[in-house]
């Protein structure tokens, strides 16, 4: 759950699960990051690579779980965030996804931190405690 995943990246394309993926920012099944002339989103792709980058493909690194499958859930790359977007993202395809990873932050400056909205946070706490 991030700003998208470059599912065509040579390190990720064979470990990408399209059925488990969705773009909640654009409401379509293609969670590709948004790139413009002055904005380059790659956090979700980098996080996915740390986990599932292919081994022995002659590129560079290898993921810690290089045989695992990853999904892309794009939810953060938009001017607003709502509980509904977070809830839909966190509840997307639970029969296909074993682990959800989310990075919340209003900016990518490395020091500002945000978190899930109120209803989402209450649902997380309830899920842990009950």
N, C-alpha and C positions, 0 to 999 in steps of 0.2 A: 504494500500500500504506500505509494509514493507518487513521484511526478512522471511516472511512465517507465517503460522498459523498452530498450531497443532490441526487440525480439529478432531482428535480422542480423544482429552482431554475430560475427563468426564464433565467438566464445560462447554464445548463448543459444543460437538458433536450433541446435539439436536437442537442447534440454528444456525448451519452451513448451508449455502446455497451453495451447490456445483455448481449449474448452474451459479452462479454469480462470481465464483472463477476461477483464472488462475495463472499459474506460468510463468512469463515472463523471468525468469532467465534460466529455463530449457525448456521452450516452451512446456508445457504440462498442463493438467487441475488439477494438484495436487500440490498446493502451500505449501507443507509441508516444514518446516525449514530444513536446512542442518545441520546435526550434525556430527562432526568428533571427534577423540580422544582428540584433543586440541582446539576445537571450538564448542561452544554451543549457537545457535541462539534462543532467546526466546522473543525478544522485541515485535514482531508482535503478538505472542500468549498472552503476558501479556496485551498489549493494547486491544486486542479483549476481553479478560476476564474482563477488567475494564468496558466494555460496556455491554457484553452479557453473562457473566457467569450465569449459571442456579441458581435458588434459591431452597432452601429446598432439596438439594441433599446430604446433610451430608458431604460435602467436606470442605469448608472453607468460602470463600467469596461469594458475590453476585454482579452481574453487575448492573450498574445504570439503564440499560434498559434490564432487565433479560428476557423479552419476545420478544426481538428484534432478528432479524436474522442478521448474519454477513457473509461476504465473505472474502476470503483470496486472496490477489493479491500480489504475491511474485515478487519483482523487485529489491530490494536493495542488496541482497546477491550475489554479483558477483564482479569481479575485475574492472569493468568499468561501466559507466552509460552513456547513450546517450539520446538525445531528443526523439528519436523514442521509446525507452523503456518507458520513462516517459509519452509520449503522448498516447501510447497504453494502459498503465496502467490507466491513468486518464480518458480515453474514453472507458474503458472496461464495457460492459453491462449496459449502462446508463438507460435502461428501468427496470433493476432489482435492481439497487443500488441507494439509495436516498442520502447517505452521503459518501463521500470519505475522508479518513483520511490518511495523509502521514507524515512520520518522516524522514527528510533528515539529514544526518550527515555522514562525511567520516569515523569516528571512533565512537566507543561506549565508549568514555572516559568521557562523562558527561560534557565536556567543549568545545569541538570542534563542530562547527556548519557549515553546508553546506546548500545549497538550490537547488531549481530546476534549470536546465540549462536554457540558454538564451531563446530559442524558447518556452520552456514550461512556463517560467515566463511571457513572453509576452502574451501567450495565457490565462494565469490566469488573468492577469491585464485586458486584453480585455474582458474576460467573465464577470468580475466584473463591468466594466464601460459601457458596451454596452448592 
